[in-house]
Amino acid sequence: MIRQFDYVVIGNSAGSVGCIEMLRSIDRSGSIALIAEETRRVYSRALLPYYLAGGIDLEKMYYRKADFYEQHGVTALLGQKAVHIDTDKKEALLSGNERIVYKKLLLATGGRPLIPPVEGLDRENIFTFLSMDDVLKIEKALENAQRAVVLGGGVIGLMAAEALCKRGLQVQVIELAGRVLAPVVDEPVSNLLKDLFIEKGVQVITNNTIKEIKGGSSVESVVLTDGTQIPCDMLVLAMGVAPRIKLGVQAGLQIDRGILVNERMETSRSDLYACGDCAQGYDSVAGISRVIPLWPNAYLGGRIAGSNMAGGRRENVWSTSMNSMHFFDLCLITAGLNISAEDPGGFINISRIDEKKKYYRKFTLREGRIAGFILAGRISRAGIFVNLMRTKADVSQFTDDLFNEDFGYGSIPEELRWELLKEDLIPGVVNGNDRIRA
Amino acid sequence: MGKILIKPEVCIGCHLCEIWCVVAHSRTKDILKAFLLEKPAAISRVIVEERLPVTFALQCRHCSEPDCVFACISGALYKDSASGRVIHDPEKCVGCYSCVLVCPYGGIIIDQENKKVTKCDLCEGFEKPYCVSHCPNGALVYADQEKGGV
């Protein structure tokens, strides 16, 4: 069977929704098909830890209303796998041999979980942590589990560990690097986190990984590279994700780690776009092309792709790595570059810590401009720092104020402040007063 | 789409906009009960910025390209296409604070008590936003750009 659509979207998460919502705001009549392997309507993967922790019910996992596809005139081909894309014929082949002809195609296939290269992964009670099915399986296994091992001390691993801890399990986190969350935070924050997890009863093992999985039909213990054996009833693999690029490879697209896209989210083949965790674009702060596997980046990428697919012209003008996280009661926000103290290169790190209040702030500056920051404990109005970063504002005259707990636009010197807020004020109210110029 | 514009020159930093914002979002809409009896108390969604002698009030700008909506992982934040308001549904909010991370104005307010966020809703249901109608010096102006008026 052959079907034809103006727009075809492969994948069913943030990027796809961003694309569809944009498409429909421009083109109300063009036909849209969405192809997704999972049979569920669009849910938020970012909420999986919240569900596992017991904080929200299943219904809240859904990212959009039940009639989202209907409302947006989308033919949702759920439970269907796209197995090949022919960029000359401009069609996608589905596993049931159905052919879907497209005018414009978006690849929003996301990431696949990283799996350690060890034997015995086929045992029961070993889970990845990326889909609703994963989490429902973990939840079922909780009934008979007391001890869990989480492999991976990054954002996802720590969130999984916290959730399992809150469900009453004894949890051990195993991280290959020397400290947790190393890619996005610096040493003081890693230490803060490690102490916090230990305080909550979670063991954190660093500089180590799993070399062997022992057990019968089900996992019974893991053996670490240093020989330590840890008994467990459950193993969660949370080492992160790699771009799902298989379709892109087969289609002959240019690929590095992810499918390469330009600022219009176009791949190397015409009428074929990519966004989200499967794609690799320009990081404006790092100055390199890289995969930014984060929810906001996926949504925004989809939105930009959608605009261009519908004949508009929209570019991704600025993106970088950004994270908002919280572990137990500690809130963390990071953005831009994470430059270590040992080897700062051309960067200057300025930081302050208040260990009693569990409050930490660090800014990484390059030529007087913010190239990255980390906030722990107090994260209010963090977006203003992102805005200073995005606008490449020179902050060298008020670096002290950046540490003000109540930092806001009031803390920014006048000229810069009114420049940033020029759309938002009515200047020159008082006759002859030119103090405020817009 | 509407938003509230500021006249920093005539703002006297009295913080009454914050007070009336609390009243507007209280259950009773009564200033005494809002502050003395309601538990949890309503939260002001407007912030008075101060760098004396300059003061001005700032709240959500109801952006046409709202970064907070794009970043929201739960679908709690959305832009209402009819009114142009950026709306927050506390029932859906999980308190991930992604919106706090991306809002360039710092317009998303953290609700510490409920571990969620809150924000300006332009006083839905009232004729004018309370901060605008109750500013004693006319330092806040509601600009309903759809109707073309400032």
Contacts between the chains, C-beta under 8 A, distances in Angstrom:
chain1	res1	chain2	res2	distance
A	14	B	73	8.0
A	18	B	70	7.0
A	44	B	73	5.2
A	44	B	74	6.0
A	44	B	75	7.1
A	46	B	73	3.8
A	46	B	74	7.9
A	46	B	96	7.0
A	47	B	73	6.2
A	47	B	74	6.1
A	47	B	94	6.4
A	50	B	94	5.0
A	50	B	96	7.9
A	55	B	94	6.8
A	56	B	94	6.0
A	60	B	74	7.0
A	60	B	92	6.4
A	60	B	94	7.5
A	62	B	75	7.6
A	63	B	73	7.9
A	63	B	74	7.2
A	63	B	75	4.8
A	64	B	75	5.9
A	295	B	71	6.8
A	295	B	73	5.2
A	295	B	98	6.9
A	296	B	67	7.5
A	296	B	70	5.6
A	296	B	71	3.7
A	296	B	98	6.3
A	296	B	102	6.2
A	299	B	70	4.7
A	299	B	71	7.2
A	300	B	70	5.1
A	303	B	70	6.8
A	322	B	101	5.8
A	322	B	102	7.2
A	323	B	101	7.6
A	324	B	96	6.0
A	324	B	97	4.5
A	324	B	98	4.6
A	324	B	100	6.6
A	324	B	101	4.2
A	326	B	95	7.6
A	326	B	96	7.6
A	326	B	97	6.9
A	331	B	97	6.3
A	333	B	97	7.1
A	333	B	100	7.1
A	333	B	101	5.2
A	335	B	101	7.0
A	379	B	97	6.1
A	379	B	100	5.9
A	379	B	101	7.6
A	379	B	110	7.5
A	380	B	100	7.0
A	380	B	106	7.2
A	380	B	110	5.7
A	381	B	100	7.2
A	381	B	103	7.9
A	381	B	106	3.0
A	382	B	100	5.5
A	382	B	101	5.2
A	382	B	106	7.8
A	383	B	67	7.5
A	383	B	100	6.4
A	383	B	101	6.0
A	383	B	102	5.2
A	383	B	103	3.9
A	383	B	104	5.3
A	383	B	105	7.1
A	383	B	106	5.8
A	383	B	108	7.4
A	384	B	104	6.8
A	384	B	105	7.2
A	384	B	106	4.6
A	386	B	101	6.7
A	386	B	102	6.4
A	386	B	104	6.8
A	387	B	104	3.7
A	387	B	105	7.7
A	390	B	104	7.4
A	408	B	47	6.4
A	408	B	49	5.0
A	408	B	58	7.4
A	408	B	106	5.8
A	409	B	49	4.9
A	409	B	56	7.9
A	409	B	58	6.2
A	409	B	105	7.7
A	409	B	106	7.3
A	410	B	49	3.4
A	410	B	50	4.8
A	410	B	51	4.3
A	410	B	54	7.2
A	410	B	55	7.5
A	410	B	56	7.9
A	411	B	51	6.8
A	414	B	51	7.8
A	414	B	54	7.0
A	420	B	104	8.0
A	421	B	6	7.7
A	421	B	58	7.9
A	423	B	61	7.9
A	424	B	3	7.5
A	424	B	5	6.1
A	424	B	6	6.1
A	424	B	58	7.7
A	424	B	61	6.3
A	424	B	105	7.9
A	425	B	5	6.2
A	425	B	6	4.8
A	425	B	7	6.9
A	425	B	8	6.0
A	425	B	56	7.4
A	426	B	5	5.3
A	426	B	6	7.1
A	426	B	7	5.0
A	426	B	141	6.3
A	426	B	150	7.6
A	427	B	9	7.6
A	428	B	9	7.9
A	429	B	7	4.8
A	429	B	9	4.8
A	429	B	10	5.6
A	430	B	9	4.9
A	430	B	10	7.0
A	433	B	9	6.0
A	435	B	9	7.0
A	436	B	8	5.8
A	436	B	9	5.9
